[in-house]
């Protein structure tokens, strides 16, 4: 029986790029072939590096009652214990976004598949490296771009990341404002802190929501505004403190 198990211990992980940041760093989705023999532990140092912002998908036949995926604690993982109020995933293509650092454990709760057939997996999520995000991706910083959709697609911005605003110098600029200024396109009277290089890199230094607009002409009214939710390095969301007159821009050096 042991030899048979060894012969079928396989893990198939297909890497798909789901989000591309400015530069070479990307987020990935890892597909796990969820079946008897899936490895007990995926060693991030040896096999794959799971980072905040990556995702995992458990792929298996969506036959009713044949397989499922349940997240458990370490004891549940080691002893194949299904918690009484466990959330059961059973779509056959279960998608989980990795939004915090640390170890996570998943088992199959159907019959004895976890105990007898090793259908369980442990992963460890590491902090992601600091990334640069080109605002608007290939469209850059210009009017009539859906920056809300762009930010929502990326979803994860951490302290230490950079926003890069690319535009024709002299035609637009970048100003960090408060929520009211963002919603109403209010340009601060003092624009001395506006960024105007055409290739502005803004360091995200605080957790919480931050807002940016272009303060030239009707740029903001024409869609040149973007807000992002900045998280702590372990992926935790924090509520931004109340702002008085907007925040100071922190251009990268």
MOSULWO-V137230 format. One record per residue. RES is the residue in three letters. PHI is phi as a letter, one per 20 degrees, with the letter a starting at -180 (NA if undefined). PSI is psi in radians with two decimals (NA if undefined). NEAR is the number of other ideal C-beta (glycine too) atoms within 10 Angstrom. Layout:
RES/PHI/PSI/NEAR ; RES/PHI/PSI/NEAR
//
This chain:
UNK/NA/-0.72/6 ; UNK/f/-0.73/6 ; UNK/f/-0.68/6 ; UNK/f/-0.73/9 ; UNK/f/-0.75/13 ; UNK/f/-0.61/9 ; UNK/f/-0.34/9 ; UNK/d/0.15/12 ; UNK/f/1.81/12 ; UNK/c/2.55/11 ; UNK/c/2.19/17 ; UNK/d/2.03/11 ; UNK/c/2.07/17 ; UNK/d/2.15/12 ; UNK/e/2.16/12 ; UNK/c/2.30/10 ; UNK/f/2.10/9 ; UNK/d/-0.42/15 ; UNK/c/2.28/18 ; UNK/d/2.13/15 ; UNK/e/2.93/18 ; UNK/f/2.32/17 ; UNK/n/-2.97/12 ; UNK/e/-0.18/8 ; UNK/e/2.39/15 ; UNK/c/2.85/14 ; UNK/e/2.67/21 ; UNK/c/2.73/19 ; UNK/d/2.29/18 ; UNK/d/2.07/21 ; UNK/e/2.20/17 ; UNK/d/2.15/23 ; UNK/f/1.77/14 ; UNK/e/1.69/25 ; UNK/b/2.97/19 ; UNK/g/2.31/16 ; UNK/n/-0.07/17 ; UNK/f/2.42/24 ; UNK/g/2.50/16 ; UNK/f/-0.67/14 ; UNK/c/2.31/15 ; UNK/e/2.07/19 ; UNK/e/1.87/11 ; UNK/g/-0.56/15 ; UNK/f/-0.44/8 ; UNK/d/-0.75/8 ; UNK/e/-1.06/14 ; UNK/b/2.62/17 ; UNK/d/1.83/15 ; UNK/e/2.20/21 ; UNK/c/2.72/20 ; UNK/g/2.31/21 ; UNK/o/-0.38/26 ; UNK/f/2.99/25 ; UNK/c/2.76/18 ; UNK/c/2.55/24 ; UNK/c/2.24/18 ; UNK/e/2.05/24 ; UNK/d/2.22/19 ; UNK/a/2.85/21 ; UNK/f/2.28/9 ; UNK/e/0.78/12 ; UNK/e/2.22/9 ; UNK/g/2.18/7 ; UNK/n/0.03/8 ; UNK/e/-0.75/14 ; UNK/b/2.79/24 ; UNK/b/3.10/23 ; UNK/c/2.24/26 ; UNK/c/2.24/21 ; UNK/e/2.33/16 ; UNK/c/3.09/21 ; UNK/e/-3.10/12 ; UNK/f/-0.68/11 ; UNK/f/-0.73/9 ; UNK/f/-0.63/20 ; UNK/f/-0.86/21 ; UNK/f/-0.55/14 ; UNK/d/0.14/11 ; UNK/l/0.87/18 ; UNK/d/2.17/17 ; UNK/e/2.08/16 ; UNK/f/2.58/12 ; UNK/g/-0.68/5 ; UNK/d/0.58/5 ; UNK/f/2.51/15 ; UNK/e/2.11/8 ; UNK/d/2.19/12 ; UNK/d/2.30/18 ; UNK/b/0.54/19 ; UNK/f/-0.33/13 ; UNK/n/-0.13/16 ; UNK/b/1.09/12 ; UNK/e/2.22/20 ; UNK/d/2.19/14 ; UNK/c/2.16/19 ; UNK/e/2.38/15 ; UNK/e/1.83/23 ; UNK/d/0.05/17 ; UNK/b/2.68/13 ; UNK/f/2.83/17 ; UNK/o/3.10/11 ; UNK/e/2.56/13 ; UNK/c/2.57/19 ; UNK/c/2.39/18 ; UNK/c/2.43/24 ; UNK/c/2.87/26 ; UNK/e/2.24/28 ; UNK/e/0.19/22 ; UNK/e/2.16/18 ; UNK/l/-2.32/13 ; UNK/d/0.39/10 ; UNK/f/-0.64/21 ; UNK/f/-0.85/22 ; UNK/f/-0.79/14 ; UNK/e/-0.47/12 ; UNK/d/0.14/17 ; UNK/m/0.57/20 ; UNK/e/1.40/27 ; UNK/a/2.72/25 ; UNK/b/2.49/22 ; UNK/d/2.34/17 ; UNK/c/2.79/22 ; UNK/c/2.22/16 ; UNK/d/2.18/22 ; UNK/e/2.75/15 ; UNK/f/2.46/15 ; UNK/f/2.71/22 ; UNK/f/2.71/13 ; UNK/f/2.33/14 ; UNK/d/2.76/22 ; UNK/d/2.29/15 ; UNK/d/2.01/24 ; UNK/f/2.00/19 ; UNK/f/2.16/25 ; UNK/n/0.05/20 ; UNK/l/-2.20/16 ; UNK/f/-0.27/8 ; UNK/e/-0.43/14 ; UNK/m/-2.77/16 ; UNK/d/1.75/27 ; UNK/b/2.94/18 ; UNK/f/2.79/14 ; UNK/l/0.72/8 ; UNK/d/2.44/18 ; UNK/e/1.47/13 ; UNK/f/-0.41/18 ; UNK/f/-0.81/12 ; UNK/f/-0.68/9 ; UNK/g/-0.83/17 ; UNK/f/-0.67/18 ; UNK/f/-0.59/11 ; UNK/f/-0.71/11 ; UNK/f/-0.82/18 ; UNK/m/-0.78/14 ; UNK/d/2.04/23 ; UNK/c/2.22/20 ; UNK/d/2.76/21 ; UNK/g/2.32/17 ; UNK/o/-0.25/16 ; UNK/f/2.92/23 ; UNK/c/2.48/20 ; UNK/e/2.33/25 ; UNK/d/2.08/19 ; UNK/d/2.01/23 ; UNK/d/2.18/20 ; UNK/a/3.00/22 ; UNK/f/2.11/10 ; UNK/g/2.33/11 ; UNK/n/-0.32/9 ; UNK/e/-0.58/14 ; UNK/c/3.11/24 ; UNK/b/-3.07/23 ; UNK/c/2.18/25 ; UNK/c/2.29/23 ; UNK/e/2.28/22 ; UNK/c/3.11/26 ; UNK/e/-3.12/19 ; UNK/f/-0.70/15 ; UNK/f/-0.76/11 ; UNK/f/-0.60/22 ; UNK/f/-0.87/20 ; UNK/f/-0.64/13 ; UNK/d/0.08/11 ; UNK/l/0.86/17 ; UNK/e/2.04/16 ; UNK/e/2.17/18 ; UNK/g/2.48/17 ; UNK/g/-0.68/5 ; UNK/e/1.89/9 ; UNK/d/0.39/12 ; UNK/f/-0.39/5 ; UNK/e/0.11/15 ; UNK/f/2.50/19 ; UNK/e/2.36/19 ; UNK/c/0.26/16 ; UNK/f/-0.35/13 ; UNK/n/-0.12/17 ; UNK/b/1.09/11 ; UNK/e/2.22/24 ; UNK/d/2.08/17 ; UNK/d/2.13/21 ; UNK/e/2.26/15 ; UNK/e/1.86/20 ; UNK/d/-0.30/13 ; UNK/c/2.60/14 ; UNK/f/2.53/20 ; UNK/p/-3.09/18 ; UNK/e/2.35/17 ; UNK/c/2.64/25 ; UNK/c/2.45/21 ; UNK/c/2.52/26 ; UNK/c/2.89/26 ; UNK/e/2.31/28 ; UNK/d/0.30/21 ; UNK/e/2.24/17 ; UNK/l/-2.30/13 ; UNK/d/0.40/11 ; UNK/g/-0.86/21 ; UNK/f/-0.81/22 ; UNK/f/-0.46/13 ; UNK/e/0.29/14 ; UNK/o/0.02/16 ; UNK/e/1.27/28 ; UNK/b/2.51/20 ; UNK/b/2.48/23 ; UNK/c/2.52/16 ; UNK/c/2.67/23 ; UNK/d/1.98/17 ; UNK/e/2.31/21 ; UNK/d/2.86/23 ; UNK/f/2.89/16 ; UNK/g/-0.41/15 ; UNK/e/0.17/14 ; UNK/n/0.03/20 ; UNK/f/2.39/12 ; UNK/e/2.38/14 ; UNK/c/2.56/14 ; UNK/f/2.29/9 ; UNK/f/2.45/17 ; UNK/f/2.78/10 ; UNK/f/2.47/7 ; UNK/d/2.56/17 ; UNK/d/1.74/7 ; UNK/m/0.27/10 ; UNK/n/2.91/19 ; UNK/d/2.77/18 ; UNK/f/2.32/8 ; UNK/f/2.51/17 ; UNK/c/1.49/14 ; UNK/f/2.55/13 ; UNK/f/2.61/11 ; UNK/d/NA/5
//
